[in-house]
Each structure stands twice: as C-alpha cells, then as structure tokens.
C-alpha cells in the first residue's frame, strides 16, 4: 500500500457486525482501530460516576472533555446501562463537537505509527471522515441483529428475552437515524455490506477487497 496512510470509515447500526469487522481489518492491514462509540460510552461512564443527569448539557460536555481519563477497553463500558446512557447524550451537538476533534486527529495521525486507521461508528462516513479513502456501511435486518445481541447478552449471563432486545434495538435505531445531529445514514459513496446472510469470513474478504482496490488507486 506504499507510504500513504489509508483511512477506513465504517458506519452501521447496533449489532450489525461492524465492530468485529473493524477489528479484523485493523489487525490484518496493521491499521489502528477506534470504536468511536466507546468515546460516547466513556463520556456516559464519566457522567454516571459523577452522579450527573444526561439531560444536563453542561455536565455531558464536561464528561466528554475528560474521556482521555477512561480506559476504552474497560469492561464497564459494555454495560447495557452505559450503552443506553451513551445513546441519550450522543445526540447533544455540544458533546459531538467535543469528541469530533479527537476522532479526526486519530484518523489523520494514527497512534503508534499505524499504517492507517479504521474508525467505526454512526457518522464516520458522513461527518467525521467524509473524505475517507474507504467508506463502508455495514447493516443487517433488525431480526438478525437482535438475535446476535440476544445471544451475546445471554452468554454474559444477563437475563433478557429476545423480544426485549428487539424492542430496544428498534428504539436505538430510531434514535440514531432520526436525531438532528449527525444521524446514522448511508453515505452516497459508501459501499453497502449487508451481513444478514454473510458469515464474518465472507464479510471480511469483501471488505478487504474494497480496501485493496482503494489502495491501488
């Protein structure tokens, strides 16, 4: 791929498979990976630990300004309560603006001399990295995504029903796609990758070819 640093922007709804795919691509191409959703979860965790309310914009911005204090691999970030709280503060324009510079700097200058960067989230292809070398929108039907999420939570020992998970997923889909600030949507120049009937190996190979083609241009 030469000396040029490749930026790969990946968007998609919850449980679409974009996280697994992003990590695999980053490892394969020696790119650095950023789950931008973890930044919002880190802000949510900050907010929760301070005892502040998600509706307090000033408090949410203060929580976002100190995400560097949170280990983005902290297992606490995967808690469902944190995920729901992150969804509540993510639409706040001031919070998004606070975290935008962090994400763009990561893409421009990947840490540890990475050969490129893979950023995943909800608005990477449209807002964070609109000029990314590669744009991929990963999706799947709501039923398939709910089944994946249900199995994941069940494996963690959490007591939930499939119906509860599906209802929550549909609610989060509406919240992500209808919010005024940086809604989740398919960019005009993004490659659509529907994983409803694809296993991870097939999705990975398809994404690799997209990246290789971009690197040749």
Buried (B, 14 or more C-beta within 10 A) or exposed (E): BEEEBBBBBBBBBBBBBBBBBBBBBBEEBEBBBBBBBBBBBBBBBBBBEEEBEBEBBEBBBBBBBEBEEBEEEBEBBEBBEBBBBBBBBBBBEEBBEBBBEBBBEBBEEBEEEBBBBBBBBBBBBBBBBEEBBBBBBBBBEBEBBBBBBBEEBBEEEEEBEBEEBBEBBBEBBEBBEEBEBBBBBBBEEBBEBBBEEBEEEEBBEBBBEBBEEBBEE
